[in-house]
Amino acid sequence: MPKKPKTKKKGVVQKIIKHLNEPEKAEIRIDGADELYREVRIENKLEKDDGEIVKLKQGAPVDVTVEAEDKDTAPKTDQD
């Protein structure tokens, strides 16, 4: 199976957000992102290889990976 084009950025879990009627969220600050879009919030739920469900801790260093199908990408040019 061919690998998808991807990029990986470093980040840090800034805070854990708990709601009464919603799943817990982890707010992640992504290094190198534009200031206005630097933080993202995701459900604080990860799955290990053995199927165990775990969650992130505040202050944890993380890698944020973005990947796409090859058909959904275009070559980068000098003008980009």
FENTA-V634501 format. One record per pair of residues at least 24 apart in sequence whose C-alpha atoms are under 10 Angstrom apart, sorted by the first residue. I is the first residue (numbers start at 1). J is the second residue. Records with the same first field share a line. If there is no record, write none. Layout:
# FENTA-V634501
I = J ; J
This chain:
# FENTA-V634501
2 = 69 ; 70
3 = 67 ; 68 ; 69 ; 70
4 = 66 ; 67 ; 68 ; 69 ; 70 ; 71 ; 72 ; 73
5 = 66 ; 67 ; 68 ; 69 ; 70 ; 71 ; 72 ; 73
6 = 65 ; 66 ; 67 ; 68 ; 69 ; 70
7 = 63 ; 64 ; 65 ; 66 ; 67 ; 68
8 = 63 ; 64 ; 65 ; 66 ; 67
9 = 33 ; 62 ; 63 ; 64 ; 65 ; 66
10 = 61 ; 62 ; 63 ; 64 ; 65
11 = 38 ; 39 ; 59 ; 60 ; 61 ; 62 ; 63 ; 64
12 = 39 ; 57 ; 58 ; 59 ; 60 ; 61 ; 62 ; 63 ; 64
13 = 39 ; 40 ; 41 ; 56 ; 57 ; 58 ; 59 ; 60 ; 61 ; 62
14 = 39 ; 40 ; 41 ; 57 ; 58 ; 59 ; 60 ; 61
15 = 41 ; 56 ; 57 ; 58 ; 59 ; 60
16 = 41 ; 42 ; 43 ; 44 ; 55 ; 56 ; 57 ; 58 ; 59
17 = 41 ; 42 ; 43 ; 44 ; 58
18 = 44
24 = 55
25 = 55 ; 56
26 = 55 ; 56 ; 57 ; 58
27 = 56 ; 58
28 = 58 ; 59 ; 60 ; 61 ; 62 ; 63 ; 64
29 = 61 ; 62 ; 64
30 = 62 ; 63 ; 64
31 = 63 ; 64
